Amino acid sequence: MKTLTKAIISLSAGCLAYLWYRKKNEANLYETYPEIHGFVKEGFEAVREAFAENFSKRREIGAACCVYHKSEMVVDLWGGVRNIATREPWEEDTMALVYSATKGMAAMTLAIAHSRGWLDYDAPVCQYWKEFAQNGKEKITVRQLLAHQAGLYSFDEPFDKKTVADLDYLAEIMARQKPVWEPGTRQGYHAITLGFYESELLRRIDPQHRSLGRFFQDEIAVPLGIDFYINLPESIPDSRLAPLIDPPFSEMLFGFPVGMLTDLISPHSKIRRSLKGSDFGHDEKRIYSRNLEIPSGGGVGTARALARAYSVFATGGKELNLTEETLRELNAPAIAPSKGFYDEVMKGKLQFSLGFMKSNSSFPFGSAGSFGHPGAGGSLGFADSEKQIGYGYIPNRKSVEFAGDPRDVAIRKALYSVAPVKAAQTKI
């Protein structure tokens, strides 16, 4: 007992010392690069104030935030330090890895497929991908798969970056995978696998058989003129990329819920199995991986890109030829599996629909029907059709918050407090 007590005291002292050291260093960063750049439209000044306060009160290091309202850019802010090793500033075109916020952008590709009549959300996946009908997956619908209800949150077979790059071989692995539970009965966050299933499904229904990353670039990124990649090319220089900053051990130790921390430590837990491959988006030499598609967690882009894309989905979708039927589906409430919204992987109640997260009691954002996706570390993008808002926020300092990063929450609170947003409402 004495040994354990000494260990706890030693760990606590070490954590406090680290936090003091980190706070001192971060203070120096703020003194060097305290400026906030960009603009806000008249009436949205509160958003700029909240963004600036993130640096002075909420330990922001480098970040960007963008908001479209009624198809008009009304907030476009950036500031702080892009790279803490070199102390280079966050620039207007700085991009960062957004982890699971990528899922929302990936889901947009299937929404386009739905609008083009290639995809029925209620059809069985095997209607489009016949090899998928193995080992109990015959009746899984597209809707169930996209809502994390298929029981396919991990792969039993080993996989690495080389496997992920070989789409045909990866498809064979996915076709052989057996669901962990009866599909449609439970929900479990498919942290990494979902994007691979989405990409193969898209390859099967796209007349050109493009991967999800290629389709996204051709049909969304280029038409909208946005800087976001689900397959980061070699042509993007490292100087445009913001290396992510991991939270200190002390923050992870005390920031995660006890049950979550226990699962994260256990190599055989559902969440650890679900997260396998989450590091594939990183590269020791080039900051982020190039020419590699991780559609559930490897997207790299700007906050402006998130906001612009979601703005299109929030205001009728004409730029991408989205149909009213597709938009109604996206704005509709999530459908729970038979045992409810409790997530077996995340150990809490969450709501997902058609590849997006829906605003819910555990992670509220926007108006009731809003859809989007947060990313580990703090990123968030979403569409609010009621208020006609497209929103994007990307930081480089990662946090451990699972119910909304305080920095992002502060910005959104300010956004929804301003008069122009309070007055806006439309129906799709």
C-alpha positions in Angstrom: 0.0 0.0 0.0 2.8 2.4 0.9 4.5 1.7 -2.4 1.3 2.4 -4.3 0.8 5.6 -2.4 4.3 6.8 -3.2 3.8 5.9 -6.9 0.5 8.0 -7.0 2.2 10.9 -5.2 5.2 10.7 -7.6 2.9 10.5 -10.7 0.8 13.5 -9.4 3.9 15.6 -8.8 5.2 14.7 -12.2 1.9 15.7 -13.8 1.8 19.0 -12.0 5.4 19.8 -13.0 4.6 18.9 -16.6 1.5 21.0 -16.6 3.4 24.0 -15.2 6.1 23.6 -17.8 3.6 23.2 -20.6 1.6 26.3 -19.4 4.8 28.3 -19.3 5.8 27.2 -22.9 2.3 27.8 -24.2 2.4 31.3 -22.7 5.5 32.0 -24.6 3.8 30.9 -27.8 0.9 33.2 -27.2 3.3 36.1 -26.6 5.0 35.4 -29.9 1.9 34.9 -32.1 -1.1 36.4 -30.4 -2.8 37.9 -33.4 -6.1 36.8 -34.8 -6.4 37.1 -38.6 -9.3 37.0 -41.0 -12.7 38.7 -40.8 -16.2 38.5 -39.4 -19.3 40.1 -41.0 -21.0 42.8 -39.0 -23.3 41.1 -36.4 -20.9 38.2 -35.9 -18.3 40.0 -33.7 -19.1 37.7 -30.8 -17.7 34.7 -32.7 -14.3 36.5 -33.2 -14.3 37.3 -29.4 -14.8 33.7 -28.5 -12.2 32.5 -31.0 -9.7 35.0 -29.5 -10.5 33.9 -26.0 -9.7 30.4 -26.9 -6.0 31.5 -27.0 -6.1 33.5 -23.8 -8.4 31.3 -21.7 -8.6 27.8 -23.2 -5.0 27.0 -24.2 -5.5 27.2 -27.9 -2.2 27.0 -29.8 -3.2 27.2 -33.5 -6.6 27.0 -35.1 -9.0 28.1 -37.7 -12.8 28.6 -37.7 -15.2 29.4 -40.6 -18.9 29.8 -40.8 -21.3 30.2 -43.8 -24.7 31.6 -43.2 -27.3 31.6 -45.9 -24.5 30.6 -48.4 -22.4 33.6 -47.5 -19.1 33.4 -45.6 -19.6 35.4 -42.5 -16.7 34.2 -40.3 -13.2 33.3 -41.5 -10.6 33.3 -38.7 -7.2 31.8 -38.1 -4.4 32.4 -35.7 -1.7 31.1 -33.4 1.1 28.7 -34.2 1.1 26.2 -36.9 4.2 24.3 -35.9 5.4 24.5 -32.3 8.8 23.0 -33.2 9.5 25.9 -35.7 7.0 28.4 -34.2 5.8 29.2 -37.7 2.3 30.9 -37.6 -1.0 29.3 -38.7 -1.6 30.8 -42.1 -4.8 31.4 -44.1 -4.3 28.2 -46.1 -2.9 26.0 -43.3 -4.4 22.5 -43.3 -4.6 19.8 -40.6 -5.7 16.2 -40.1 -9.2 16.2 -38.7 -9.5 12.5 -37.8 -13.2 11.4 -37.7 -14.5 14.8 -38.9 -13.5 13.1 -42.2 -16.5 10.8 -41.8 -18.9 13.6 -42.6 -17.1 14.5 -45.8 -17.0 10.9 -46.8 -20.7 10.5 -46.2 -21.3 13.4 -48.6 -20.1 11.2 -51.4 -22.8 8.6 -50.8 -25.4 11.4 -50.5 -24.4 12.4 -54.0 -24.7 8.8 -55.1 -28.2 8.7 -53.6 -29.2 11.8 -55.4 -28.0 10.3 -58.7 -30.1 7.3 -58.2 -27.2 4.9 -57.7 -27.9 4.1 -54.1 -31.0 3.2 -52.0 -30.2 3.6 -48.3 -32.7 0.9 -47.4 -31.3 -1.7 -49.9 -29.1 -4.5 -48.6 -25.4 -3.8 -49.2 -25.0 -7.0 -51.1 -27.4 -5.7 -53.8 -24.5 -3.6 -54.9 -21.6 -5.7 -53.6 -22.5 -9.4 -54.0 -19.3 -10.7 -52.2 -20.4 -8.8 -49.1 -23.1 -11.5 -48.5 -20.9 -13.8 -46.4 -20.8 -14.8 -42.7 -24.1 -13.3 -41.7 -24.0 -10.0 -43.6 -26.6 -10.9 -46.2 -29.4 -8.7 -44.7 -27.3 -5.7 -43.6 -28.8 -2.6 -45.2 -26.9 0.5 -46.4 -28.6 2.5 -43.7 -27.6 0.1 -40.9 -24.0 0.0 -42.1 -23.8 3.8 -42.2 -25.3 4.1 -38.7 -22.6 1.8 -37.1 -25.2 -0.9 -36.6 -23.6 -3.7 -38.7 -21.2 -5.1 -36.0 -18.2 -4.6 -38.3 -16.2 -2.2 -36.1 -13.0 -4.1 -36.5 -11.2 -6.6 -38.8 -10.3 -10.1 -37.6 -7.5 -10.2 -40.2 -4.4 -8.1 -39.8 -4.1 -5.0 -41.9 -1.6 -2.2 -42.4 -1.0 0.7 -44.7 0.0 -1.7 -47.5 -3.3 -3.5 -47.1 -5.3 -0.3 -47.1 -3.5 0.8 -50.4 -4.6 -2.4 -52.1 -8.3 -1.8 -52.5 -9.1 -5.1 -54.1 -7.4 -7.1 -51.3 -9.0 -4.9 -48.7 -12.4 -5.6 -50.3 -11.8 -9.4 -49.8 -11.0 -8.9 -46.1 -14.2 -6.9 -45.6 -16.3 -9.4 -47.5 -15.0 -12.2 -45.3 -15.5 -10.3 -42.0 -18.1 -11.7 -39.6 -20.4 -9.3 -37.6 -19.7 -9.2 -33.9 -23.5 -9.1 -33.2 -26.7 -9.6 -35.2 -26.8 -6.5 -37.5 -29.5 -4.0 -36.6 -29.7 -5.0 -33.0 -26.8 -2.9 -31.5 -24.7 0.1 -32.2 -20.9 0.2 -32.0 -18.7 3.0 -33.4 -16.9 1.8 -36.6 -14.1 4.3 -36.0 -11.9 3.2 -38.9 -13.6 0.4 -40.8 -16.7 2.4 -41.8 -14.8 4.5 -44.4 -13.3 1.4 -46.0 -16.8 -0.2 -46.4 -18.2 3.1 -47.7 -15.3 3.4 -50.3 -15.9 -0.1 -51.6 -19.6 0.4 -51.8 -19.0 3.6 -53.8 -16.5 1.8 -56.1 -19.3 -0.7 -56.9 -22.0 1.8 -57.7 -20.0 4.6 -59.4 -19.9 4.0 -63.2 -16.2 5.0 -63.2 -15.5 2.7 -60.1 -13.6 5.5 -58.3 -12.4 5.1 -54.8 -14.1 7.4 -52.2 -11.1 9.7 -52.0 -11.0 10.1 -55.8 -14.7 10.6 -56.0 -14.6 13.2 -53.3 -11.9 15.2 -55.1 -13.7 15.0 -58.5 -17.3 15.6 -57.4 -17.0 17.7 -54.3 -13.6 19.3 -53.7 -13.0 20.6 -57.2 -16.5 21.8 -58.0 -16.7 23.7 -54.7 -13.1 24.9 -54.8 -12.2 23.6 -51.4 -8.9 22.5 -49.8 -9.8 19.1 -48.4 -8.3 15.8 -49.2 -9.2 12.2 -48.3 -6.1 11.2 -50.3 -3.5 13.9 -49.6 -1.3 14.3 -52.7 2.5 14.7 -52.9 2.0 18.2 -54.3 0.9 19.7 -51.0 4.0 21.1 -49.3 4.7 20.3 -45.6 4.7 24.1 -45.0 0.9 24.1 -45.4 0.4 21.3 -42.8 -0.1 21.8 -39.1 1.4 18.9 -37.0 -1.0 17.8 -34.3 0.0 18.2 -30.7 -0.8 15.3 -28.4 -2.3 16.0 -25.0 0.0 15.3 -22.0 -0.2 12.0 -20.2 -1.8 13.8 -17.2 -4.6 15.2 -19.3 -5.3 11.8 -20.8 -5.1 10.2 -17.3 -7.6 12.6 -15.7 -9.6 13.7 -18.8 -11.1 10.5 -20.0 -14.0 8.9 -18.2 -12.7 6.0 -16.0 -14.5 3.3 -18.1 -13.2 4.8 -21.3 -9.6 5.0 -20.0 -9.7 1.4 -18.9 -10.9 0.3 -22.4 -8.3 2.5 -24.1 -5.5 0.7 -22.1 -6.8 -2.8 -22.8 -5.5 -4.0 -26.2 -8.5 -6.3 -26.6 -11.3 -3.9 -25.8 -13.8 -2.9 -28.4 -12.6 0.7 -28.7 -9.0 -0.4 -29.1 -10.0 -2.8 -31.9 -12.2 -0.2 -33.5 -9.3 2.4 -33.4 -6.8 0.1 -35.1 -5.5 2.1 -38.1 -6.2 5.5 -36.6 -2.5 6.3 -36.9 -2.3 5.5 -40.6 -2.9 9.2 -41.5 0.4 10.2 -39.9 3.8 10.0 -41.5 7.1 10.6 -39.7 8.8 12.3 -42.7 5.9 14.2 -44.3 3.7 15.0 -41.3 0.7 13.3 -42.9 0.5 10.2 -45.2 0.4 10.9 -48.9 -1.6 8.9 -51.5 -3.4 6.9 -48.9 -7.1 6.8 -48.3 -8.4 6.5 -44.7 -12.0 7.7 -45.3 -13.0 7.5 -41.7 -10.1 9.3 -40.2 -7.4 10.5 -42.6 -8.9 13.7 -44.1 -6.7 16.7 -44.3 -8.0 20.2 -45.0 -9.1 23.7 -43.8 -11.9 24.9 -41.6 -13.0 26.9 -44.6 -13.4 23.7 -46.6 -15.6 22.0 -43.9 -17.8 25.1 -43.6 -18.2 25.5 -47.4 -19.1 21.9 -48.0 -21.6 21.8 -45.2 -23.1 25.1 -46.2 -24.1 23.5 -49.6 -25.8 20.7 -47.7 -27.5 23.2 -45.4 -28.9 25.5 -48.1 -30.5 23.2 -50.7 -27.5 21.5 -52.3 -27.9 23.0 -55.8 -24.1 23.3 -56.3 -23.8 19.5 -56.1 -27.2 18.7 -57.6 -28.5 17.2 -54.4 -32.2 16.2 -54.5 -34.9 17.2 -52.0 -35.3 13.5 -51.2 -31.7 13.2 -50.2 -31.7 16.3 -48.1 -34.9 15.1 -46.3 -33.1 11.8 -45.5 -30.1 13.7 -44.1 -32.2 16.0 -41.9 -34.5 13.2 -40.6 -34.0 11.8 -37.1 -31.6 8.9 -36.7 -33.2 5.4 -36.5 -32.1 3.4 -33.5 -31.2 -0.3 -33.6 -33.5 -2.6 -31.7 -31.6 -2.3 -28.4 -31.3 1.5 -28.6 -28.7 4.2 -29.2 -26.2 3.0 -26.5 -22.9 2.6 -28.3 -21.1 -0.6 -27.4 -17.7 0.8 -28.4 -17.9 4.4 -27.1 -19.8 3.4 -23.9 -22.5 6.0 -24.2 -25.5 7.1 -26.1 -24.8 8.6 -29.6 -26.8 9.0 -32.7 -25.6 8.3 -36.3 -27.4 8.4 -39.6 -26.3 7.9 -43.2 -22.6 8.3 -42.3 -23.1 11.4 -40.2 -23.4 12.1 -36.5 -26.7 13.7 -35.6 -27.0 16.3 -33.0 -27.9 14.4 -29.8 -27.9 14.8 -26.0 -24.4 13.5 -25.6 -23.0 15.7 -28.3 -25.3 18.6 -29.2 -24.5 20.9 -32.1 -26.6 23.2 -34.2 -30.4 22.8 -34.3 -32.2 19.6 -33.7 -31.9 18.1 -37.2 -28.2 19.1 -37.7 -25.8 16.6 -39.1 -22.0 16.5 -39.3 -19.1 14.9 -37.5 -16.6 15.7 -34.8 -13.0 14.5 -34.9 -10.7 13.3 -32.1 -8.7 16.3 -30.9 -11.4 18.9 -31.3 -12.3 19.3 -35.0 -16.0 19.7 -36.0 -17.9 20.3 -39.2 -21.7 20.3 -39.5 -24.7 21.5 -41.5 -27.7 23.2 -39.8 -30.5 23.4 -42.4 -32.9 25.2 -40.0 -30.5 28.1 -39.5 -28.8 27.7 -42.9 -25.3 27.3 -41.4 -22.2 25.5 -42.6 -19.6 25.3 -39.8 -16.0 24.3 -39.6 -13.4 24.4 -36.8 -9.9 22.8 -36.8 -7.2 23.1 -34.0 -3.8 21.6 -33.8 -3.8 21.0 -30.0 -5.6 17.8 -29.4 -8.0 17.5 -26.5 -9.6 14.5 -24.8 -13.1 15.8 -24.6 -15.8 13.4 -25.9 -18.9 15.7 -25.3 -17.6 18.7 -27.2 -14.3 20.5 -27.0 -14.6 23.6 -24.8 -12.9 25.7 -27.5 -15.4 24.6 -30.2 -18.3 24.9 -27.8 -17.4 28.5 -26.9 -17.4 29.4 -30.6 -20.7 27.7 -31.3 -22.3 29.3 -28.3 -21.3 32.7 -29.6 -22.4 31.9 -33.1 -25.9 30.9 -32.0 -26.2 33.9 -29.8 -26.0 36.5 -32.6 -29.1 38.1 -34.0 -28.6 37.1 -37.7 -28.5 33.4 -36.8 -31.5 33.7 -34.4 -33.6 35.2 -37.1 -32.7 32.6 -39.8 -34.9 29.6 -40.5 -35.7 27.5 -43.5 -37.3 24.2 -44.2 -36.0 21.5 -46.6 
